[in-house]
């Protein structure tokens, strides 16, 4: 049985909604208890893709509120709180308890509550005489957002900027690494697995891997550790492999345009938490949900856009034929009149027709939804020439360059400022040697389009420093040291930006991350990955470092990208499971899921911080 993160995450939430009581086989509580649900915005985002309003009612939740909203007392009813363990949330809970808003308080924190906050909670409720109102306090380890069966995000915003900011001090870097490791720990607790960890040496990936390894080791020493419940899984299945990377491992894939349905919907229409808003045909906005409950999305989201358009047409024609068939059988619209001679036969046809109506209605709704989405996409594709950008970027990565006339034509043609900026950055990344006059012409074209060139300048700077850094990279082993690494942060990102590019220039256009994961899951000696760090939290510390190899191949992998992931990478890794015989399942996650434009904006912030564009004030990029 493959690991299914969505299913496991949902089960944990349902158990929490049922006051943390064991559930019966049908997934509901043995005894129905009506309750109120209180959450903060972060936890609302955790709940949103997993559980709908009708599901909340099914589990006895009659009312639900945000914690920071004013609420009236509701007596004789327990309240389930699902919030992050923050100072403001603790104070709000103390205030709610002192006002006796609810009968009992079942407190669930999205991650482990720090001792300091727990003590505050205890003294605050004691002071107000409301301590008996608090029924239970649970650490839920659910601090991540699951979007699909095999896709998650830690919803930690602007991690790329924070990790690569040259002015970031040791303490700031340590805090980010700690938060990322905590988020990954939550994912592993939810899955109930202790993986074997692999990652490139040096930089953020190694720092997160080492801290996570230590967290797991410390945790496994405790008697009631969270992985003993999943013991059944451990004994009957092989452990998964966790591969950790940093966005700089392959920067290009986060920036490029893509013509497949899922990445297009995300990039162009702003898919967020599996929802998007699209302009309706008759004006006004329509809101749609795209998740595993939508059969068309599940079946076609990885196809190229033209194939999706054909599939919509096919489904529509099939639907029309089925409607005609129902009409024919019941005499509707066929011209045949019911003469009463075959009463039983006609009754049977009518019953079949009535039974097939809900299914037909549902199919029509799905077809209409994707027709709306495809129409909105097509409008943008034509207006911005997204297909041309996709093809040219792909050709550039394959050939390692582009004809100057073609390059300038694309920059002066259709497309938004951001489309052109992304294309210009892809040109920089894919070109082996920079032609100075060509780069100046590109900059002039971007200025003419009134695009903010900070991100372009940043990548150009990285590229030029990359050459001088190549010579000094022999001593890069010391970079795993936090102090060293923070000082050489600029260098770390520079040398890495083009490292993934050379891997990309292969004939099958497979992403560098996908090919590396494939090699890591095979578990065979391979010069490209032999230098990767190897950590096994279940093994003695001495044997877990360096080149010792756990027996491959691995059937399951969890791939995590620090600094932002995307649907292109996710799709590529899902294809790996179709193509590869040994890897049966790949779960993909990132600090956040970014569109190409959002990643370029973060590059732009770094450019400005380095004085390569308009200077910015100290940015307060708030991560969740």
SETIVO-371434 format. One record per residue (C-alpha): residue number from 1; x, y, z. Coordinates in nm, 2 decimals. Layout:
> NUM;X;Y;Z
...
END
This chain:
> 1;0.00;0.00;0.00
> 2;0.16;0.33;-0.11
> 3;0.19;0.62;0.13
> 4;-0.10;0.86;0.07
> 5;-0.04;1.19;0.24
> 6;-0.38;1.34;0.17
> 7;-0.55;1.04;0.32
> 8;-0.33;1.03;0.64
> 9;-0.36;1.41;0.68
> 10;-0.74;1.39;0.65
> 11;-0.76;1.10;0.90
> 12;-0.57;1.31;1.16
> 13;-0.80;1.61;1.11
> 14;-1.11;1.39;1.14
> 15;-0.98;1.24;1.46
> 16;-0.91;1.59;1.60
> 17;-1.26;1.70;1.51
> 18;-1.40;1.40;1.70
> 19;-1.22;1.52;2.02
> 20;-0.93;1.29;1.95
> 21;-1.13;0.98;2.02
> 22;-1.05;0.66;1.82
> 23;-1.28;0.64;1.51
> 24;-1.48;0.34;1.40
> 25;-1.41;0.16;1.07
> 26;-1.65;0.40;0.88
> 27;-1.43;0.69;0.98
> 28;-1.68;0.85;1.22
> 29;-1.70;0.88;1.60
> 30;-1.89;0.61;1.79
> 31;-2.08;0.88;1.97
> 32;-2.20;1.20;1.79
> 33;-2.10;1.52;1.98
> 34;-2.20;1.86;1.85
> 35;-1.92;2.11;1.88
> 36;-1.78;2.44;1.76
> 37;-1.45;2.47;1.56
> 38;-1.21;2.77;1.62
> 39;-0.91;2.81;1.39
> 40;-0.65;3.07;1.29
> 41;-0.58;3.17;0.92
> 42;-0.29;2.93;0.89
> 43;-0.49;2.63;1.01
> 44;-0.79;2.74;0.79
> 45;-0.55;2.69;0.50
> 46;-0.46;2.34;0.63
> 47;-0.83;2.25;0.65
> 48;-0.95;2.41;0.33
> 49;-0.81;2.16;0.07
> 50;-0.89;1.86;0.28
> 51;-1.23;1.90;0.44
> 52;-1.54;2.07;0.30
> 53;-1.83;2.24;0.50
> 54;-2.05;1.93;0.45
> 55;-1.78;1.71;0.59
> 56;-1.75;1.94;0.90
> 57;-2.13;1.89;0.96
> 58;-2.09;1.52;0.92
> 59;-1.84;1.52;1.21
> 60;-2.07;1.73;1.43
> 61;-1.92;2.07;1.37
> 62;-2.22;2.31;1.38
> 63;-2.04;2.64;1.38
> 64;-1.68;2.75;1.29
> 65;-1.50;3.08;1.35
> 66;-1.17;3.24;1.31
> 67;-1.00;3.29;1.65
> 68;-0.94;3.66;1.60
> 69;-1.30;3.74;1.53
> 70;-1.54;3.86;1.81
> 71;-1.75;3.56;1.92
> 72;-2.05;3.52;2.15
> 73;-2.08;3.26;2.42
> 74;-2.23;2.92;2.33
> 75;-2.31;2.73;2.64
> 76;-2.31;2.35;2.69
> 77;-2.11;2.29;2.38
> 78;-1.74;2.19;2.36
> 79;-1.51;2.39;2.14
> 80;-1.23;2.23;1.93
> 81;-0.94;2.48;1.88
> 82;-0.70;2.42;1.59
> 83;-0.43;2.69;1.59
> 84;-0.06;2.76;1.56
> 85;0.12;2.77;1.91
> 86;0.18;3.15;1.89
> 87;0.18;3.41;2.17
> 88;-0.13;3.59;2.03
> 89;-0.33;3.26;2.00
> 90;-0.24;3.16;2.36
> 91;-0.36;3.50;2.49
> 92;-0.68;3.47;2.30
> 93;-0.75;3.12;2.43
> 94;-0.69;3.24;2.79
> 95;-0.94;3.53;2.73
> 96;-1.20;3.29;2.58
> 97;-1.17;3.05;2.87
> 98;-1.19;3.33;3.13
> 99;-1.51;3.45;2.96
> 100;-1.65;3.09;2.97
> 101;-1.73;3.12;2.60
> 102;-1.78;2.74;2.57
> 103;-1.84;2.44;2.79
> 104;-1.50;2.27;2.74
> 105;-1.19;2.36;2.54
> 106;-1.02;2.09;2.34
> 107;-0.69;2.26;2.23
> 108;-0.51;2.13;1.93
> 109;-0.18;2.30;1.82
> 110;-0.06;2.26;1.46
> 111;0.29;2.18;1.58
> 112;0.46;2.11;1.92
> 113;0.37;2.39;2.17
> 114;0.69;2.54;2.32
> 115;0.72;2.49;2.70
> 116;0.71;2.87;2.75
> 117;0.36;2.90;2.59
> 118;0.23;2.59;2.77
> 119;0.33;2.76;3.10
> 120;0.16;3.08;3.00
> 121;-0.15;2.89;2.92
> 122;-0.15;2.71;3.25
> 123;-0.08;3.03;3.46
> 124;-0.33;3.24;3.26
> 125;-0.62;2.99;3.30
> 126;-0.53;2.94;3.67
> 127;-0.54;3.31;3.73
> 128;-0.88;3.35;3.58
> 129;-1.01;3.04;3.75
> 130;-1.09;2.87;3.42
> 131;-0.83;2.60;3.42
> 132;-1.10;2.33;3.45
> 133;-1.25;2.44;3.12
> 134;-0.95;2.31;2.94
> 135;-1.02;1.95;2.87
> 136;-0.72;1.84;2.67
> 137;-0.41;1.99;2.50
> 138;-0.27;1.81;2.20
> 139;0.03;1.86;1.97
> 140;-0.10;1.76;1.63
> 141;0.21;1.79;1.41
> 142;-0.01;1.90;1.11
> 143;0.17;2.22;1.02
> 144;0.17;2.18;0.64
> 145;-0.09;2.20;0.36
> 146;-0.17;1.89;0.15
> 147;-0.29;1.98;-0.20
> 148;-0.30;1.63;-0.36
> 149;-0.24;1.27;-0.26
> 150;0.13;1.33;-0.32
> 151;0.18;1.70;-0.30
> 152;0.23;1.93;0.00
> 153;0.35;2.27;0.09
> 154;0.49;2.41;0.43
> 155;0.33;2.74;0.33
> 156;0.65;2.92;0.45
> 157;0.65;3.23;0.24
> 158;0.96;3.40;0.08
> 159;1.20;3.13;0.21
> 160;1.41;3.17;-0.11
> 161;1.47;3.54;-0.03
> 162;1.55;3.47;0.34
> 163;1.79;3.18;0.26
> 164;1.98;3.38;-0.01
> 165;1.98;3.73;0.15
> 166;2.34;3.83;0.18
> 167;2.26;4.04;0.49
> 168;2.10;3.75;0.67
> 169;2.28;3.67;1.00
> 170;2.35;3.33;1.15
> 171;2.05;3.35;1.39
> 172;1.80;3.43;1.10
> 173;1.94;3.14;0.89
> 174;1.92;2.91;1.19
> 175;1.55;3.01;1.25
> 176;1.46;2.94;0.89
> 177;1.63;2.60;0.89
> 178;1.46;2.52;1.22
> 179;1.11;2.60;1.08
> 180;1.17;2.40;0.76
> 181;1.29;2.10;0.96
> 182;0.99;2.13;1.20
> 183;0.76;2.13;0.90
> 184;0.92;1.82;0.75
> 185;0.90;1.65;1.09
> 186;0.52;1.71;1.09
> 187;0.49;1.55;0.75
> 188;0.69;1.24;0.86
> 189;0.48;1.21;1.19
> 190;0.16;1.23;0.98
> 191;0.29;0.95;0.75
> 192;0.42;0.75;1.04
> 193;0.76;0.69;0.87
> 194;1.13;0.74;0.95
> 195;1.30;0.78;0.62
> 196;1.66;0.74;0.50
> 197;1.77;1.09;0.41
> 198;1.99;1.20;0.11
> 199;2.09;1.55;-0.01
> 200;2.37;1.74;-0.18
> 201;2.65;1.85;0.06
> 202;2.68;2.21;0.15
> 203;2.41;2.48;0.17
> 204;2.05;2.47;0.30
> 205;1.97;2.11;0.20
> 206;2.25;1.97;0.42
> 207;2.16;2.20;0.71
> 208;1.79;2.10;0.70
> 209;1.88;1.73;0.66
> 210;2.12;1.73;0.96
> 211;1.88;1.91;1.19
> 212;1.59;1.68;1.08
> 213;1.81;1.37;1.14
> 214;1.89;1.50;1.49
> 215;1.52;1.57;1.56
> 216;1.42;1.22;1.46
> 217;1.71;1.06;1.66
> 218;1.61;1.25;1.97
> 219;1.25;1.16;1.92
> 220;1.31;0.79;1.87
> 221;1.48;0.77;2.21
> 222;1.16;0.87;2.39
> 223;0.94;0.58;2.51
> 224;0.61;0.71;2.36
> 225;0.75;0.83;2.03
> 226;0.51;0.92;1.75
> 227;0.65;0.65;1.52
> 228;0.56;0.35;1.73
> 229;0.20;0.36;1.62
> 230;0.31;0.33;1.26
> 231;0.51;0.02;1.36
> 232;0.28;-0.20;1.15
> 233;0.38;0.00;0.84
> 234;0.75;-0.02;0.93
> 235;0.75;-0.40;0.97
> 236;0.56;-0.48;0.65
> 237;0.71;-0.22;0.41
> 238;1.04;-0.08;0.32
> 239;1.13;0.26;0.45
> 240;1.10;0.56;0.21
> 241;1.39;0.77;0.09
> 242;1.37;1.15;0.17
> 243;1.56;1.36;-0.09
> 244;1.61;1.72;0.01
> 245;1.72;1.99;-0.24
> 246;1.76;2.37;-0.25
> 247;1.59;2.57;-0.53
> 248;1.93;2.68;-0.66
> 249;1.99;2.31;-0.75
> 250;1.78;2.38;-1.06
> 251;1.66;2.74;-1.07
> 252;1.54;2.73;-1.43
> 253;1.24;2.50;-1.38
> 254;1.10;2.74;-1.13
> 255;1.10;3.03;-1.39
> 256;1.02;2.87;-1.72
> 257;0.68;2.87;-1.89
> 258;0.51;2.54;-1.93
> 259;0.22;2.43;-2.16
> 260;0.08;2.15;-1.95
> 261;-0.27;2.19;-1.80
> 262;-0.19;2.18;-1.43
> 263;0.11;2.42;-1.44
> 264;-0.08;2.65;-1.68
> 265;-0.38;2.68;-1.45
> 266;-0.15;2.76;-1.16
> 267;0.07;3.00;-1.35
> 268;-0.19;3.19;-1.56
> 269;-0.51;3.16;-1.35
> 270;-0.36;3.16;-1.00
> 271;-0.46;2.82;-0.86
> 272;-0.43;2.85;-0.48
> 273;-0.53;2.59;-0.22
> 274;-0.69;2.40;-0.51
> 275;-0.93;2.69;-0.59
> 276;-0.93;2.95;-0.87
> 277;-1.16;3.23;-0.99
> 278;-1.23;3.26;-1.36
> 279;-1.42;3.53;-1.55
> 280;-1.76;3.38;-1.65
> 281;-1.89;3.40;-2.01
> 282;-2.17;3.65;-1.90
> 283;-1.94;3.85;-1.68
> 284;-1.88;3.81;-1.31
> 285;-1.64;3.57;-1.15
> 286;-1.69;3.20;-1.11
> 287;-1.51;3.00;-0.84
> 288;-1.39;2.65;-0.91
> 289;-1.23;2.37;-0.71
> 290;-0.98;2.14;-0.87
> 291;-0.88;1.84;-0.66
> 292;-0.91;1.46;-0.67
> 293;-1.29;1.47;-0.65
> 294;-1.28;1.61;-1.01
> 295;-1.23;1.31;-1.24
> 296;-1.14;1.52;-1.55
> 297;-0.87;1.71;-1.35
> 298;-0.73;1.38;-1.21
> 299;-0.71;1.22;-1.56
> 300;-0.59;1.52;-1.77
> 301;-0.40;1.77;-1.55
> 302;-0.06;1.64;-1.68
> 303;-0.15;1.67;-2.05
> 304;-0.04;1.95;-2.29
> 305;-0.31;2.22;-2.32
> 306;-0.41;2.13;-2.68
> 307;-0.47;1.77;-2.58
> 308;-0.69;1.89;-2.29
> 309;-0.90;2.10;-2.53
> 310;-0.96;1.79;-2.75
> 311;-1.05;1.58;-2.44
> 312;-1.31;1.84;-2.33
> 313;-1.46;1.82;-2.68
> 314;-1.46;1.44;-2.67
> 315;-1.63;1.44;-2.32
> 316;-1.89;1.69;-2.44
> 317;-1.98;1.47;-2.75
> 318;-2.00;1.16;-2.53
> 319;-2.23;1.34;-2.29
> 320;-2.46;1.45;-2.58
> 321;-2.48;1.10;-2.71
> 322;-2.57;0.96;-2.37
> 323;-2.84;1.23;-2.32
> 324;-2.98;1.14;-2.67
> 325;-2.98;0.77;-2.57
> 326;-3.17;0.84;-2.25
> 327;-3.42;1.05;-2.45
> 328;-3.46;0.78;-2.71
> 329;-3.53;0.51;-2.45
> 330;-3.79;0.71;-2.27
> 331;-3.96;0.84;-2.59
> 332;-3.85;1.19;-2.52
> 333;-3.74;1.38;-2.83
> 334;-3.76;1.07;-3.05
> 335;-4.10;1.14;-3.20
> 336;-4.22;0.80;-3.06
> 337;-4.53;0.83;-2.85
> 338;-4.60;0.61;-2.55
> 339;-4.89;0.38;-2.64
> 340;-4.91;0.19;-2.32
> 341;-4.86;-0.15;-2.48
> 342;-4.52;-0.22;-2.31
> 343;-4.58;-0.08;-1.97
> 344;-4.31;-0.28;-1.79
> 345;-4.05;-0.21;-2.06
> 346;-4.12;0.16;-2.05
> 347;-4.12;0.18;-1.67
> 348;-3.78;0.01;-1.67
> 349;-3.64;0.27;-1.92
> 350;-3.79;0.55;-1.71
> 351;-3.63;0.41;-1.40
> 352;-3.29;0.38;-1.57
> 353;-3.33;0.74;-1.70
> 354;-3.41;0.87;-1.36
> 355;-3.11;0.68;-1.21
> 356;-2.87;0.81;-1.47
> 357;-2.98;1.18;-1.43
> 358;-2.76;1.27;-1.13
> 359;-2.45;1.11;-1.30
> 360;-2.53;1.30;-1.63
> 361;-2.58;1.63;-1.44
> 362;-2.25;1.58;-1.26
> 363;-2.07;1.51;-1.58
> 364;-2.21;1.82;-1.74
> 365;-2.10;2.04;-1.45
> 366;-1.74;1.90;-1.48
> 367;-1.74;1.96;-1.86
> 368;-1.88;2.32;-1.81
> 369;-1.62;2.39;-1.55
> 370;-1.33;2.28;-1.77
> 371;-1.47;2.46;-2.07
> 372;-1.47;2.78;-1.87
> 373;-1.12;2.72;-1.75
> 374;-0.99;2.63;-2.10
> 375;-1.16;2.93;-2.25
> 376;-0.99;3.16;-1.99
> 377;-0.65;3.00;-2.06
> 378;-0.69;3.02;-2.43
> 379;-0.76;3.40;-2.41
> 380;-0.44;3.45;-2.21
> 381;-0.23;3.21;-2.43
> 382;-0.33;3.41;-2.74
> 383;-0.29;3.75;-2.58
> 384;0.06;3.67;-2.43
> 385;0.19;3.41;-2.68
> 386;0.26;3.17;-2.39
> 387;0.30;2.88;-2.63
> 388;0.58;3.06;-2.81
> 389;0.76;3.14;-2.48
> 390;0.73;2.78;-2.37
> 391;0.88;2.64;-2.70
> 392;1.16;2.90;-2.72
> 393;1.26;2.85;-2.36
> 394;1.27;2.47;-2.41
> 395;1.48;2.51;-2.73
> 396;1.72;2.74;-2.55
> 397;1.77;2.49;-2.27
> 398;1.83;2.21;-2.52
> 399;2.06;2.40;-2.75
> 400;2.23;2.62;-2.49
> 401;2.14;2.94;-2.66
> 402;1.92;3.12;-2.91
> 403;1.95;3.31;-3.23
> 404;1.97;3.69;-3.16
> 405;1.70;3.79;-3.40
> 406;1.46;3.53;-3.24
> 407;1.56;3.65;-2.90
> 408;1.49;4.02;-2.97
> 409;1.16;3.94;-3.15
> 410;1.03;3.75;-2.85
> 411;1.12;4.04;-2.62
> 412;0.96;4.30;-2.84
> 413;0.65;4.09;-2.92
> 414;0.34;3.99;-2.72
> 415;0.35;3.91;-2.35
> 416;0.34;4.08;-2.02
> 417;0.64;4.25;-1.86
> 418;0.68;3.94;-1.64
> 419;0.66;3.70;-1.94
> 420;0.95;3.89;-2.10
> 421;1.15;3.91;-1.78
> 422;1.12;3.53;-1.72
> 423;1.22;3.47;-2.09
> 424;1.52;3.70;-2.05
> 425;1.63;3.52;-1.73
> 426;1.59;3.18;-1.90
> 427;1.82;3.31;-2.18
> 428;2.08;3.41;-1.92
> 429;2.06;3.07;-1.74
> 430;2.07;2.86;-2.06
> 431;2.35;3.05;-2.24
> 432;2.69;2.90;-2.16
> 433;2.90;3.21;-2.25
> 434;2.75;3.56;-2.21
> 435;2.77;3.79;-2.51
> 436;2.80;4.14;-2.36
> 437;2.64;4.33;-2.65
> 438;2.35;4.08;-2.67
> 439;2.29;4.11;-2.29
> 440;2.28;4.49;-2.33
> 441;2.03;4.46;-2.61
> 442;1.81;4.24;-2.39
> 443;1.83;4.49;-2.10
> 444;1.73;4.77;-2.34
> 445;1.43;4.56;-2.46
> 446;1.33;4.50;-2.10
> 447;1.36;4.87;-2.01
> 448;1.15;4.95;-2.32
> 449;0.88;4.71;-2.20
> 450;0.91;4.90;-1.86
> 451;1.00;4.57;-1.68
> 452;1.18;4.59;-1.34
> 453;1.52;4.44;-1.43
> 454;1.63;4.37;-1.07
> 455;1.58;3.99;-1.10
> 456;1.76;3.99;-1.44
> 457;2.06;4.19;-1.29
> 458;2.07;3.95;-1.00
> 459;2.10;3.64;-1.22
> 460;2.35;3.82;-1.44
> 461;2.56;3.89;-1.14
> 462;2.53;3.53;-1.02
> 463;2.64;3.42;-1.37
> 464;2.94;3.64;-1.39
> 465;3.06;3.55;-1.04
> 466;3.01;3.18;-1.12
> 467;3.32;3.18;-1.33
> 468;3.55;3.32;-1.06
> 469;3.39;3.09;-0.80
> 470;3.45;2.77;-1.00
> 471;3.82;2.80;-0.92
> 472;3.76;2.84;-0.54
> 473;3.49;2.57;-0.51
> 474;3.74;2.30;-0.42
> 475;3.73;2.41;-0.05
> 476;3.34;2.41;-0.05
> 477;3.33;2.13;0.21
> 478;3.35;2.38;0.49
> 479;3.03;2.55;0.38
> 480;2.82;2.31;0.59
> 481;2.93;2.51;0.89
> 482;2.66;2.77;0.95
> 483;2.89;3.06;1.01
> 484;3.10;2.98;0.70
> 485;2.80;2.92;0.49
> 486;2.62;3.23;0.59
> 487;2.92;3.43;0.49
> 488;2.95;3.25;0.16
> 489;2.58;3.25;0.10
> 490;2.61;3.46;-0.21
> 491;2.87;3.22;-0.34
> 492;2.66;2.92;-0.26
> 493;2.37;3.04;-0.47
> 494;2.60;3.15;-0.75
> 495;2.78;2.83;-0.81
> 496;2.46;2.63;-0.79
> 497;2.25;2.83;-1.04
> 498;2.42;2.69;-1.35
> 499;2.50;2.35;-1.20
> 500;2.15;2.22;-1.28
> 501;2.16;2.37;-1.62
> 502;2.43;2.14;-1.75
> 503;2.23;1.84;-1.63
> 504;1.93;1.98;-1.82
> 505;2.10;1.97;-2.16
> 506;2.02;1.61;-2.21
> 507;1.83;1.47;-2.51
> 508;1.52;1.35;-2.31
> 509;1.46;1.69;-2.15
> 510;1.42;1.52;-1.81
> 511;1.46;1.76;-1.52
> 512;1.78;1.74;-1.32
> 513;1.59;1.69;-1.00
> 514;1.39;1.39;-1.15
> 515;1.71;1.23;-1.28
> 516;1.89;1.27;-0.95
> 517;1.59;1.12;-0.76
> 518;1.58;0.83;-1.00
> 519;1.95;0.76;-0.93
> 520;1.91;0.80;-0.56
> 521;1.61;0.56;-0.54
> 522;1.81;0.30;-0.74
> 523;2.05;0.29;-0.45
> 524;2.34;0.19;-0.68
> 525;2.69;0.35;-0.67
> 526;2.68;0.64;-0.91
> 527;2.95;0.91;-0.95
> 528;2.69;1.19;-0.98
> 529;2.54;1.12;-0.64
> 530;2.81;0.93;-0.45
> 531;2.91;1.25;-0.27
> 532;2.55;1.31;-0.15
> 533;2.51;1.31;0.23
> 534;2.36;0.99;0.37
> 535;2.17;1.00;0.70
> 536;1.98;0.72;0.86
> 537;1.81;0.84;1.19
> 538;1.75;0.47;1.30
> 539;2.12;0.38;1.26
> 540;2.39;0.45;1.52
> 541;2.53;0.80;1.45
> 542;2.88;0.68;1.36
> 543;2.76;0.45;1.07
> 544;2.52;0.70;0.94
> 545;2.75;0.96;0.77
> 546;2.95;0.95;0.46
> 547;2.93;0.69;0.20
> 548;2.75;0.40;0.36
> 549;2.46;0.29;0.15
> 550;2.13;0.15;0.27
> 551;2.02;-0.13;0.04
> 552;1.82;0.00;-0.26
> 553;1.62;0.02;-0.46
> 554;1.36;0.23;-0.28
> 555;0.99;0.19;-0.37
> 556;0.88;0.52;-0.21
> 557;1.04;0.86;-0.21
> 558;0.96;1.19;-0.06
> 559;1.12;1.48;-0.25
> 560;1.15;1.82;-0.08
> 561;1.25;2.15;-0.23
> 562;1.37;2.44;0.00
> 563;1.30;2.78;-0.15
> 564;0.98;2.70;-0.34
> 565;0.85;2.42;-0.56
> 566;0.62;2.42;-0.86
> 567;0.38;2.20;-1.06
> 568;0.63;2.14;-1.34
> 569;0.86;1.96;-1.10
> 570;0.57;1.78;-0.93
> 571;0.44;1.65;-1.27
> 572;0.79;1.54;-1.38
> 573;0.83;1.33;-1.05
> 574;0.49;1.18;-1.09
> 575;0.59;1.07;-1.45
> 576;0.89;0.90;-1.30
> 577;0.66;0.65;-1.11
> 578;0.49;0.57;-1.45
> 579;0.82;0.51;-1.62
> 580;1.03;0.35;-1.35
> 581;0.97;-0.01;-1.24
> 582;1.11;0.02;-0.89
> 583;0.97;0.36;-0.77
> 584;0.61;0.31;-0.71
> 585;0.53;0.64;-0.54
> 586;0.68;0.99;-0.51
> 587;0.55;1.25;-0.26
> 588;0.67;1.60;-0.36
> 589;0.68;1.90;-0.12
> 590;0.83;2.24;-0.09
> 591;0.85;2.54;0.15
> 592;0.58;2.69;-0.08
> 593;0.44;2.63;-0.43
> 594;0.54;2.92;-0.65
> 595;0.45;3.04;-1.00
> 596;0.74;3.15;-1.23
> 597;0.64;3.51;-1.17
> 598;0.64;3.47;-0.79
> 599;0.99;3.32;-0.80
> 600;1.12;3.60;-1.03
> 601;0.97;3.85;-0.78
> 602;1.18;3.70;-0.51
> 603;1.49;3.71;-0.73
> 604;1.41;4.08;-0.78
> 605;1.40;4.14;-0.41
> 606;1.74;3.99;-0.38
> 607;1.86;4.20;-0.67
> 608;1.74;4.52;-0.50
> 609;1.90;4.41;-0.17
> 610;2.23;4.38;-0.35
> 611;2.19;4.73;-0.50
> 612;2.13;4.59;-0.85
> 613;1.80;4.78;-0.90
> 614;1.59;5.03;-0.72
> 615;1.70;5.00;-0.35
> 616;1.43;4.86;-0.12
> 617;1.36;4.93;0.24
> 618;1.42;4.63;0.47
> 619;1.15;4.40;0.33
> 620;0.91;4.25;0.58
> 621;0.83;3.94;0.39
> 622;0.61;3.75;0.62
> 623;0.64;3.37;0.62
> 624;0.37;3.16;0.78
END
